[in-house]
């Protein structure tokens, strides 16, 4: 499923115009991105939880040369599915 599929689903279920549905979906995604950028947790009941966790430093290897490369610390977005989502068959 891509973003366009989500927009079309909103149009089909609500009957609003495609431009308004696109604006609504974009607004939701932008607000989620901004919240994660601020380090906030996003909890969607019945779906799951998004949060930002620190990533440790590490040592990797360049696949072409085999030389060791230092990987700097960073942040990664993690998703933990909710109970209802985990029980999908």
N, C-alpha and C positions, 0 to 999 in steps of 0.2 A: 504494500500500500504506500502510495506517495501522497504528498500534500494535496495534489489536485483531487485525489480520491476522497480525502477528508472534506474538502470544500464541496464537492458534488454531493456527498452524504448530508452535509448541513443544508444544502439547497433542497434536496429531496425531502428531508424530514421537517423543515421549517417553512418552506415555500418562499423564503426571501430571495432577493436577486443574487446572482452569482458574484457581483462586485461587492455587495454587502457581506456575503458569506466569506469571501476572500479576505476582506478587511478584518472580519471577526477572527478568523483563524490566524492571520498574521499577527494580530494584536495579542492573542493568547500566547503564541510562540515567542514573540518579542518580550512579553512580560516574564515568561519563564526563563529566557536567556538572561535578562537583566537581573532577575532574582538569583540565579546561579552565579552570575558574575560577582554579585555582592556577597556570595558565600552563604546565602540563605537556603533553607531546606524547602522542597516543594512536596507536599503530601496530597495525593488525590485518593480519597477514600474509595476502596474497592478496586483501585487500579494499581497503585504503588507509590513509592517514595523516590524522589530524585535528590541527591545531595552531592556536594563537592568534598572530596577527600584529598589530603596531601599525598603525593607520590614520592617515594624515597629516591635518593640518588642511587646510581648503580653504574656498573661497568658493562658495556656492550662491546660487540666486535663489528668492525667494518667487514661486510661479507666479501668484498672484492679483495681487500689486502690482508684481512685477518688481524689488523692492528686493533688494539684496545681503544675504546672511545669512552670518555666519561659522560654519563647521562645525568644532566642537572636535575635537581628536584623540581617538581611542578605540582599541578593540581589536575585531578581527573574527575569527571562526572560519573557517578555510580547510580544505578537503578536497582531498587529492590522491589520485586513484584508483590502486590498485596495477596491476601488469602484467596479472594475470588478469582484473581488472574492465575494463580498457581493451580487452581482446581480445574482449569480448562482441559478437556480431553482432546 
